[in-house]
């Protein structure tokens, strides 16, 4: 039995303002592609970023309430897909 690989984690989920993406240490130093799509497959955000060991923050404030898919692809072609929910912001 192989030990489980550390996973990419995304929180909070559901999110109102932003999500933080935490990467395992073996992703550090890699350039990743971050794509966010809606359930119909329409891309609503795409960016490329180098992983430094710090969490990556993605703003979701301007997105409509609903479900989205976050696709993360490393420079070593490892791909992770996470489902995130954007919830309405509460008035303060």
C-alpha positions as a Python dict, from the first residue, in 0.01 Angstrom:
ca = {
    (1, 'X'): (0, 0, 0),
    (2, 'X'): (135, 338, -104),
    (3, 'X'): (105, 630, 137),
    (4, 'X'): (-151, 889, 29),
    (5, 'X'): (-11, 1195, -146),
    (6, 'X'): (-81, 1525, 28),
    (7, 'X'): (-377, 1693, -133),
    (8, 'X'): (-447, 2039, -265),
    (9, 'X'): (-701, 2198, -30),
    (10, 'X'): (-940, 2484, -102),
    (11, 'X'): (-1128, 2677, 165),
    (12, 'X'): (-1356, 2826, 277),
    (13, 'X'): (-1609, 2631, 78),
    (14, 'X'): (-1871, 2769, 33),
    (15, 'X'): (-1702, 3105, -13),
    (16, 'X'): (-1834, 3460, -19),
    (17, 'X'): (-1529, 3678, -85),
    (18, 'X'): (-1226, 3464, -166),
    (19, 'X'): (-1094, 3111, -158),
    (20, 'X'): (-748, 3010, -48),
    (21, 'X'): (-570, 2728, -229),
    (22, 'X'): (-311, 2542, -24),
    (23, 'X'): (-65, 2328, -219),
    (24, 'X'): (145, 2033, -98),
    (25, 'X'): (516, 2115, -67),
    (26, 'X'): (605, 1910, -375),
    (27, 'X'): (416, 2167, -589),
    (28, 'X'): (646, 2450, -467),
    (29, 'X'): (852, 2615, -737),
    (30, 'X'): (619, 2500, -1014),
    (31, 'X'): (422, 2728, -1240),
    (32, 'X'): (56, 2637, -1230),
    (33, 'X'): (-242, 2719, -1446),
    (34, 'X'): (-553, 2809, -1250),
    (35, 'X'): (-885, 2794, -1436),
    (36, 'X'): (-1230, 2853, -1291),
    (37, 'X'): (-1531, 2739, -1495),
    (38, 'X'): (-1904, 2744, -1441),
    (39, 'X'): (-2116, 2425, -1466),
    (40, 'X'): (-2164, 2484, -1841),
    (41, 'X'): (-1786, 2482, -1895),
    (42, 'X'): (-1753, 2856, -1956),
    (43, 'X'): (-1424, 2990, -1824),
    (44, 'X'): (-1481, 3274, -1579),
    (45, 'X'): (-1118, 3316, -1465),
    (46, 'X'): (-775, 3198, -1576),
    (47, 'X'): (-431, 3283, -1444),
    (48, 'X'): (-82, 3142, -1429),
    (49, 'X'): (117, 3160, -1107),
    (50, 'X'): (437, 3031, -950),
    (51, 'X'): (383, 2836, -628),
    (52, 'X'): (595, 2972, -344),
    (53, 'X'): (466, 2770, -51),
    (54, 'X'): (214, 3040, 46),
    (55, 'X'): (-159, 2991, -19),
    (56, 'X'): (-294, 3132, -344),
    (57, 'X'): (-595, 3359, -297),
    (58, 'X'): (-869, 3386, -557),
    (59, 'X'): (-1142, 3650, -529),
    (60, 'X'): (-1495, 3522, -589),
    (61, 'X'): (-1677, 3845, -489),
    (62, 'X'): (-1785, 3932, -843),
    (63, 'X'): (-1908, 3583, -932),
    (64, 'X'): (-2275, 3488, -935),
    (65, 'X'): (-2392, 3259, -657),
    (66, 'X'): (-2354, 2894, -757),
    (67, 'X'): (-2116, 2609, -823),
    (68, 'X'): (-1783, 2640, -1005),
    (69, 'X'): (-1499, 2405, -1094),
    (70, 'X'): (-1142, 2501, -1010),
    (71, 'X'): (-887, 2324, -1233),
    (72, 'X'): (-524, 2342, -1121),
    (73, 'X'): (-255, 2212, -1357),
    (74, 'X'): (111, 2200, -1250),
    (75, 'X'): (412, 2238, -1478),
    (76, 'X'): (466, 1861, -1428),
    (77, 'X'): (117, 1803, -1579),
    (78, 'X'): (-51, 1700, -1254),
    (79, 'X'): (-413, 1818, -1264),
    (80, 'X'): (-648, 1862, -970),
    (81, 'X'): (-1012, 1963, -1003),
    (82, 'X'): (-1203, 2097, -703),
    (83, 'X'): (-1567, 2199, -683),
    (84, 'X'): (-1633, 2528, -505),
    (85, 'X'): (-1957, 2694, -407),
    (86, 'X'): (-2000, 3070, -411),
    (87, 'X'): (-2263, 3183, -165),
    (88, 'X'): (-2430, 3522, -144),
    (89, 'X'): (-2255, 3778, 74),
    (90, 'X'): (-2432, 3874, 391),
    (91, 'X'): (-2500, 4239, 456),
    (92, 'X'): (-2297, 4391, 737),
}
